[in-house]
Amino acid sequence: MAKIFRAPDEVKLPEMDFANYNHAEYMEAENKYKADLKAHLNSQGWKGKNVGETIKLPMADSYAEYMVLSMRPLRLIHLELGDAWNSEFAELLTAKKVNQMIDGAKSFEKWSKEYRENNG
């Protein structure tokens, strides 16, 4: 079973500007936040398989997103991005399932990139 933590306050969440919302800019800010959080975890000594990788659990019209802090024991950081959905099932995840989710997401991303390159 996974233990869920909040992200450290040292890494600032991106702010959404509803008055001048730009989806591409916000996605860029989210990606920077994830990279900064991963770098912060590494600087604090959190290293190992999948540390800093993210997983998504479907929720309502979107998903709940978590970053791996450690695999053994399984510790995840809830990413309060977008609608900041939190999954009631996150605590039930196992290291095996998280590995499968990460591997599946990477495979899909690779396939998607190749498809876009070959099909314009």
BANUTI-773887 format. One line per 5 residues: their letters; for each residue x negated, y, z of C-alpha. Coordinates in pm, whole numbers, plus 50000, padded with zeros to 5 digits. Each point is the difference from the previous one (the first is absolute). Example, Ala and Ser with C-alpha at 12.3 -4.5 7.8 and 13.67 -1.06 7.14 Angstrom:
as	48770:49550:50780  49863:50344:49934
END
This chain:
makif	50000:50000:50000  49882:50349:49916  49949:50286:50238  50102:50337:49855  49825:50329:50080
rapde	50050:50365:49909  49739:50170:49785  49742:50202:50193  50073:50372:50031  49650:50080:49869
vklpe	50116:49915:49647  50266:50250:49900  50309:49888:49811  50069:50183:49675  50283:50251:50023
mdfan	50281:49991:49749  50090:50341:49857  50370:49969:49923  50022:50354:49864  49736:49932:49732
ynhae	49999:49621:49981  49758:49849:49750  50009:49621:49997  49655:49955:49844  49839:50233:50256
ymeae	50171:49825:50289  49891:49656:49873  49644:50133:49976  50027:50128:50358  50128:49659:50117
nkyka	49710:49822:49828  49752:50241:50162  50160:49939:50339  49962:49623:49959  49636:50038:49892
dlkah	49931:50234:50295  50168:49759:50243  49798:49706:49867  49678:50205:50031  50096:50095:50357
lnsqg	50061:49635:50091  49663:49901:49855  49827:50282:50191  50156:49865:50321  49854:49654:49936
wkgkn	50304:49834:49844  49857:49788:49724  50075:49662:49855  50226:49832:49751  50285:50221:49879
vgeti	49938:50283:50249  50149:50308:49837  50216:49805:49753  50370:50085:49993  50313:49790:49981
klpma	50359:50098:49926  50319:49848:50136  50326:50079:49817  50234:50229:50194  50323:50163:49878
dsyae	49911:50208:49693  49625:49980:50053  49756:49813:50223  49822:50002:50333  49624:50023:49958
ymvls	49725:49873:50227  49620:50004:49995  49795:49706:50128  49797:50083:50310  49886:49642:50060
mrplr	50091:49652:49879  49911:49798:50310  50187:50091:50206  50236:50154:49745  50033:50372:50067
lihle	50177:50241:49766  50034:50378:49994  50341:50135:49905  49958:50265:49728  50256:50274:50056
lgdaw	50005:50106:49635  50299:50104:49790  50311:49899:50193  49776:49831:50261  50202:49678:49993
nsefa	49912:49752:50272  50076:49630:49947  50145:49789:50279  49821:49705:49839  49646:50143:50008
ellta	49928:49847:50341  50091:49655:49862  49728:50009:49733  49709:49757:50017  49646:50043:49870
kkvnq	50075:49740:49732  50304:50192:49877  49812:50333:50003  49721:49842:49793  50261:49875:49751
midga	50163:50344:49980  49667:50174:49939  49889:49744:49739  50338:50024:49825  49991:50381:49991
ksfek	49646:49997:49858  50097:49745:49734  50303:50204:49901  49796:50320:49981  49741:49828:49778
wskey	50271:49861:49771  50180:50336:49990  49681:50186:49906  49921:49751:49722  50356:50018:49872
renng	49994:50381:49983  49664:49996:49822  50120:49747:49741  50352:50134:49948  49951:50376:50015
END
